[in-house]
Amino acid sequence: MGNELNGKTVGIIGGGRIGVETGKRFKAFNMKVLCYDPYYVNKEDRRIMGFEFVDFDTLITQSDVISLHVPKTKETTNMINKEVIGKMKNKVILINCARGGIINEAELLEVLNTMPDKFLGVGLDVFEAEPPVKWDLINHEKVCATPHVGASTKEAQELVAVQICEQIVEALTKNNFVNAVNLDKIKK
């Protein structure tokens, strides 16, 4: 038997474009949307959409669904580990379509095997190693794994090429760095 999303709380980790689009889709199911993003400055536009910005621990402890939308950095590597999972509600749904390595896969598998009520399900589109090598995780009955091909269309690749060119021009002509994940390292 399935479970309703209506009235539940989704936690979006990463308030950028993809996190916002994901949050909008969850809002369509009448879900409360919590958002955590320590780097996002203009939170007012997200509040207008009905997103509530909260700290990491609040998002982790209050969400029925947690969806990851952050780049892999030193700060986000293994951000979802056994300790963090332990703070999550039981019967939580965890989704990672961002980058492999944000979830510590060994610790996730350990929890899946030892705490059967912790997860209702885990959706993984990305893995620490690609192609994935941890078949025990991929084949776990509570894991839905997909092959990280969401942007593998002709149109998506053309759009990415155009966006990259536009962003390079913007950086070189206006010193404006769009979508730079290493902005703190860029010398202006």
LOTI-361319 format. One line per 3 residues: number of its first residue (from 1); their letters; for each residue x, y, z of C-alpha. Coordinates in Angstrom, 2 decimals, decimal comma. Layout:
NUM> A> X/Y/Z | ...
REM end
This chain:
1> MGN> 0,00/0,00/0,00 | 1,29/3,49/-0,85 | 1,78/6,58/1,27
4> ELN> 0,32/10,06/0,78 | 2,57/13,06/0,17 | -0,31/15,43/0,93
7> GKT> 0,32/17,30/4,17 | 3,81/15,89/4,65 | 7,04/17,89/4,92
10> VGI> 9,81/17,80/2,33 | 13,29/19,06/3,11 | 15,23/20,45/0,16
13> IGG> 18,97/20,62/0,79 | 20,25/23,17/-1,73 | 18,17/26,23/-2,64
16> GRI> 19,46/26,77/-6,17 | 17,59/26,37/-9,45 | 17,15/22,59/-9,30
19> GVE> 16,24/22,60/-5,61 | 13,62/25,28/-6,29 | 12,12/23,42/-9,24
22> TGK> 11,97/20,26/-7,14 | 10,34/22,17/-4,28 | 7,69/23,59/-6,63
25> RFK> 6,75/20,08/-7,68 | 6,44/18,94/-4,08 | 4,27/22,02/-3,32
28> AFN> 1,87/20,76/-5,99 | 1,23/17,78/-3,69 | 0,33/20,18/-0,83
31> MKV> 3,59/19,52/0,99 | 5,31/21,91/3,38 | 8,72/22,78/1,87
34> LCY> 11,70/23,34/4,17 | 14,94/24,51/2,59 | 18,52/24,52/3,85
37> DPY> 21,23/26,35/1,93 | 23,95/28,19/3,87 | 25,23/29,93/0,74
40> YVN> 21,99/31,21/-0,71 | 21,76/34,94/-0,03 | 18,39/36,11/-1,43
43> KED> 16,01/33,94/0,56 | 13,04/36,28/0,14 | 12,24/35,06/-3,38
46> RRI> 12,15/31,48/-2,07 | 9,85/32,52/0,79 | 7,46/34,05/-1,74
49> MGF> 7,21/30,57/-3,27 | 6,23/29,23/0,13 | 9,60/27,75/1,10
52> EFV> 10,70/28,03/4,72 | 14,45/28,39/5,28 | 15,64/26,43/8,30
55> DFD> 18,92/25,18/9,72 | 20,28/21,76/8,78 | 19,24/19,97/11,98
58> TLI> 15,67/21,30/11,78 | 15,36/20,09/8,20 | 16,79/16,67/9,04
61> TQS> 14,56/16,10/12,08 | 11,28/17,48/10,68 | 11,22/16,18/7,09
64> DVI> 9,27/13,17/5,86 | 11,11/13,40/2,53 | 14,67/14,71/2,12
67> SLH> 15,89/15,64/-1,36 | 19,52/16,58/-2,03 | 20,44/19,28/-4,57
70> VPK> 23,96/20,44/-3,70 | 27,31/20,25/-5,47 | 29,93/17,87/-4,12
73> TKE> 32,39/19,97/-2,15 | 34,58/19,44/0,89 | 31,64/20,59/3,03
76> TTN> 29,01/18,37/1,39 | 31,04/15,15/1,03 | 29,46/12,58/3,38
79> MIN> 27,04/15,22/4,68 | 24,46/12,43/4,99 | 26,13/9,91/7,27
82> KEV> 25,08/7,50/10,01 | 24,91/10,25/12,65 | 22,69/12,46/10,48
85> IGK> 20,52/9,51/9,42 | 20,03/8,70/13,10 | 18,39/12,12/13,59
88> MKN> 15,91/11,57/10,74 | 12,34/10,49/11,34 | 11,50/6,84/10,94
91> KVI> 9,90/6,00/7,58 | 11,73/8,89/5,88 | 12,27/8,99/2,12
94> LIN> 15,78/10,05/1,04 | 16,49/11,16/-2,54 | 19,88/11,99/-4,08
97> CAR> 19,89/13,27/-7,65 | 22,74/15,71/-6,97 | 26,20/14,13/-6,74
100> GGI> 27,64/10,87/-5,53 | 29,61/11,12/-2,31 | 27,14/13,42/-0,56
103> INE> 25,69/10,32/1,09 | 28,12/7,97/2,80 | 26,98/4,82/1,00
106> AEL> 28,59/2,33/3,39 | 26,85/3,92/6,37 | 23,56/4,18/4,47
109> LEV> 23,70/0,46/3,67 | 24,51/-0,33/7,30 | 21,43/1,59/8,47
112> LNT> 19,24/-0,01/5,80 | 20,35/-3,44/7,03 | 20,17/-2,79/10,79
115> MPD> 17,31/-0,29/11,18 | 14,52/-1,53/8,88 | 12,04/1,15/10,01
118> KFL> 14,33/4,12/9,33 | 13,61/4,43/5,60 | 10,40/4,09/3,67
121> GVG> 12,61/4,28/0,61 | 15,83/5,67/-0,83 | 16,10/7,03/-4,36
124> LDV> 19,60/7,19/-5,82 | 20,47/8,56/-9,24 | 24,14/9,20/-8,38
127> FEA> 26,80/7,13/-6,65 | 30,26/7,50/-5,09 | 31,64/5,56/-8,07
130> EPP> 30,02/5,59/-11,49 | 29,25/3,14/-12,79 | 28,26/1,98/-9,30
133> VKW> 30,11/-0,88/-7,66 | 28,15/-1,36/-4,42 | 25,58/-3,84/-5,64
136> DLI> 24,36/-4,65/-2,11 | 23,14/-1,05/-1,86 | 21,68/-0,88/-5,37
139> NHE> 19,87/-4,20/-4,94 | 18,49/-3,40/-1,48 | 14,70/-3,76/-1,42
142> KVC> 14,24/-0,17/-0,15 | 16,50/1,42/-2,77 | 15,34/2,62/-6,17
145> ATP> 18,46/3,20/-8,26 | 18,59/4,91/-11,64 | 21,62/5,30/-13,94
148> HVG> 22,29/9,09/-13,72 | 21,06/9,83/-17,21 | 18,60/12,67/-16,54
151> AST> 20,51/15,09/-18,76 | 21,38/12,55/-21,43 | 19,22/13,97/-24,16
154> KEA> 20,33/15,81/-27,26 | 18,36/18,89/-26,21 | 19,77/18,92/-22,68
157> QEL> 23,35/18,68/-23,91 | 22,79/21,50/-26,40 | 21,27/23,66/-23,66
160> VAV> 24,23/22,98/-21,36 | 26,68/23,97/-24,10 | 24,84/27,25/-24,67
163> QIC> 24,66/27,98/-20,93 | 28,39/27,35/-20,50 | 29,21/29,75/-23,33
166> EQI> 26,88/32,41/-21,91 | 28,40/32,03/-18,44 | 31,95/32,35/-19,77
169> VEA> 31,02/35,55/-21,61 | 29,30/36,90/-18,48 | 32,37/36,13/-16,35
172> LTK> 34,85/37,66/-18,80 | 32,87/40,77/-19,76 | 31,01/41,63/-16,56
175> NNF> 33,03/39,80/-13,90 | 29,76/38,08/-12,96 | 30,17/34,41/-12,10
178> VNA> 26,89/32,53/-12,60 | 26,57/29,10/-10,93 | 30,20/29,08/-9,77
181> VNL> 30,54/26,48/-7,04 | 34,01/27,78/-6,13 | 33,09/31,46/-5,96
184> DKI> 35,07/31,96/-2,76 | 38,22/30,82/-4,61 | 37,79/33,08/-7,65
187> KK> 39,93/36,21/-7,49 | 38,15/39,25/-8,85
REM end
